[in-house]
């Protein structure tokens, strides 16, 4: 992650997630224009119509997605020149997709009605002309995201507004430009959509789930910080979207001495060995506790007996 983005990522509580995850095994679709993604982004391009050198928007959105998620699968679809094949590809691959990113305005609601029943979160920028929210962000079944300038703590005048705004996010996400080696900020509500899309994928990866469109909306609405009015308002939606704490950081384990049942966040699970008290010291199953925190546990043996135990978490290893 670029150091220039740390402030924005901390605002959204993304840093703890990015220390652990990079989107491995998850897929974001960038539905956009005909510009070809940079080679370093390693995006899949199912159709050959990504050949317009006069355009740059899809390329830029792919750069943001790769900056935020170093290992996510990115699929770039040229909606503006090939909307039929693009929509069909999403429908045919719906089970593979975590989120569809739409950083644009379009009058063609019919295309998005075809995606409505798939259950995939459609994260859409609200628009940059300072007027009402544009389609597809205006549609009730999409997630409308607007912009927040973190350096100045205000919503820019260009950000579209209305009842359809679900949240705001930091604009000015910095990306690497390969042909000159520069790092530049990308502004506008367009840049916020891949930010929020990446947050949904990080949440999915941590919880080992795949949120539906309805669940993603609920997640956002319940995890926002008010910046204007309490609750909802037409400019900031429910506020700045922040990821909740990592699952392992808030996990509650409840053991009972002598019992092989343990409560994990209130849900009963079974242990292979019950906790005991020995010499006035409480002993609990180390492997279970470690793996509940997503740590990797390994060991070595000598003459068939365990002589060393290794616990690895977050790049750190403990040897016992």
N, C-alpha and C positions, 0 to 999 in steps of 0.2 A: 504494500500500500504506500502511496506517495505521502511524504510527510506534509505536503501542502494540503492534504485532505483531512488531516487528523482532527482539526477543530470541528469540521462538519460531521465527521463520523462519530465523534464523541457526543455531539448534540443528539444524534439518533441512537445512541447506545449500541453502535455497530462494532466498536473496537474489540470487546470481549469475544464476539462471534467470529470476527475476522482473524483473531489470534488462533482460533481452532478450526475454522472452516473456510473453504473457498468455492463452495458450490459443486463439489464432486458428486457425480451421479444425478445431477439435476439439470433442467433445461429451461432456458429463456428464449422466447421467440421475439425477435425485433422485427415488427411489421412496419415497413417504412418505404423509402424511395429507392431509386435505381443505382445509388452509389455503391461501389464495391468495398467491402470491409478490408482493412489493412491485413496483410499476411500475418503479422504478429498476433492479431486478435484470434486467429484460428477459428473463424466462424464457418459453419456449414452454409452453403449457398445452393439450395436445391434446384434453382432455375438459372438459366444463362443470361437473363435480362438485367443483371447487375453490371452494367457497362457504361453508365452515363457519367463521364468525367466532369460534367458541369455541375453535378450535384455532390453533396457532402453529408447530408443529414443522417442517413443510415450508418455510414461509416463512423460518424461521431457518436451515435448512440451505442454502437458496438464497442467503441473505445471506452465509454463509461462503464458498460457492463463488464468488460474485461478488467478494467482498473479495480472495480469493486469485488469481483469474484474471479480469482485467478484460474480456477479449474472448472467453472461451469460450462456446460454445453450451450453455445450460442448458435441459433439458427436465424439467418437473415433472409427475410422474405420481401420481395419487391411489390408492395401493395399497389403503388401508384401506376405501374406499367403492366401489372399482371395480377389484378385483384382476384380473379376467378381461381387461378391455380394456387394463389397464396391462401385463400380461405379454405379451399379444398385440402391443401396440405395440412393445415391445422386440424381440420375435422378428421382426416385420416390418421393423424398422429396424436390425437387428444390425450391418450393415456400416458404419453411420454412427457407432456408439457407441464411445467409448474406455473408459468405465467406468460402472458402475451403482453408485450410492451408496445403501446401506441402513442408515440410522441408527435402527433399531428392532428389536424382538423380535417374532417371529411363530411360532405353532405349526404353520403350514401349509407343511410341507417340500415338498409336491407342487408348489406354484407355482415353487419354486426348482429343482426337478428339471427343469422345462421349460426353464429357462435354462442348465442345466449344460452342454449340448453346444454352446453358441453360441461359447464361447471368450472371452467378455467378462469382464474382471475384475469381480467382485462384492465391493465393499469394504463390510464390515459391522461395526458397533459391537458389542462383546461384551456390553453390558448394564451396568446401574447398580445392581444390588441386592446386590453383594458375594458372589454365589454363582457357580455354574458358568456357562460361556459359553452364551448363548442362541442359538436358531435365528433367523436364518440363519448367524450367525457360526460356529456349531458345526459346520456342514457342511464336509466335507473339501475341497470345490471352491470355497469362498469364502475371502476374506481377512479374518481376524478381527483387529480393532484395538482396543486398550485405551488407557487414559489415563495420562499422565505430567504431574505438576504441576511445571513447570520452575522456578517461583519457589521451590519448597521441596524440589525434587529427590527426590520420592518418588511412588509409585503410590498414588492415593487408595483408601481402604478400600471405596468403593462399586464400584470397577471389578471386573467379573466376571473369573474366571480359569479356566484349564484348558489341556489339551493343544492346543486349537484356536487359541490366541492366536498370531498371526504376528508382531506387533510392537506397540510403544506409540508414541504421539505426543502432542505438547503439547495439552492442553486449555486452556480459557480463551482461545480465539481471539476477538479483538475485532471487532465489526461495528458499522456505522452504523445507527441507528434513525431512519428518515426523518420520522416524525410528530412527534418532539420534538428531533431533531438530536443526540441523545446517542450516545456510543460506549460499548458495554457488552461485557463478556466473556461468551462462551457456554461453559459448562462441561459436563462429562460425556463419556462415551465417544462419544456422538452427534456431538459437535463434532470428534472426531478423524477420523471416517470421511471427511468432505469434505476435510480436510487431506491425508490419504493419497491420496484420489482425485485431488486437484489435483497432487500430486507425480508420480503416474503419468502424468498428462497432460503435465506439463512435461517429463518424460523423453521421452515420445513425440515432443513437438514438437522437442526438441533433436536427437534421433537420427533424426527423420523416419521413424518406424516406428509401428506400433500393437501394443503388447504383448498377447499372449493372457493368459488367466487363469493358466496355468502359468508363463509367462515373468514375469508381474508378481510372483507369489509368489517366484520365484527371485531377482528383482531385490531384493526386500525382504529376504529371508533373507541375502543376500550383502552387504548395505549397512546393517547395524545396529550400534549401539554397545551393548556390554554395560553394564547398570546394576545387575544383581543377580548372577547367576551367569554364568560363561563359557559361551558358546553359548546353548542354549535353556533356559528355565525357564517354569513354568506361569503366572507373573504378568506377566512382561514379554515373553514370546515370545522372539524373537531379539534384542530390545533396541529402542532408539530408531532408527527408520528415518531415514537421511540419504541424500539424493541424492548419487550420485557426481559427480565434477567434470564440468563442461561438456565436451562432446566436443571443442570447438575448443581448450580450455585444456590438454588432455592429448595433443593430436595430435602424432605424430612423423613428420616428413618426412625421407627419406633420398635425397639427390641424388648422382649420379655425374657428374663432369665429362665432357662430350662425349657423354653418353647421354640419350636422350629418355625413358628409363624412370625413374620415381620410385616409391619405396615409401612408401605412406601407411599408417602403423600396420602395416607389414609386407606390405601388399597392393600389388602392382604396378599402376601407372597410367601412361598415356602423356602426355608433354608435347609441345606444338607446337614448342618450342625447347629445345635442350639447354643446360644450364649451361656457362659458359665461364670461363676465367681471362684477364683482360685487364689489362695494366699491373700485374701482381701483385695484382689485385683479383678476387675470385670474384663472378661475376654469375649470379643465378638468376632464373627467370621470376616477376616480381612479381605478375602477375594470378593465377597458379596458387596461390601462397602465400597471397595475400589472400583469394581465394574459398574456399580450403580452411578458412580461419578464419571463414567465413560473412560476410566483409566484402563490401560492394558496391563495385565498381570502375567508374568512368566516366571519360570524357575529352572534351576539346574539341579542335577542329582549326582551323588557319589555312592557307588555300591548300592544303587537302588533306593537311596534315601535322599530326600530334599535337603540341600545344603545352603542354597541361596534363593531368595525371592526378589524379583525385580518388578517395580511398579512404575509405569510411565504415564504421565499426564501433562498435556500442554508443552511437550518438548523436554520436560524435566524427568529424570529417572531417580528413583530411590532404591537402594540395594539393602536388603535385610538379611 
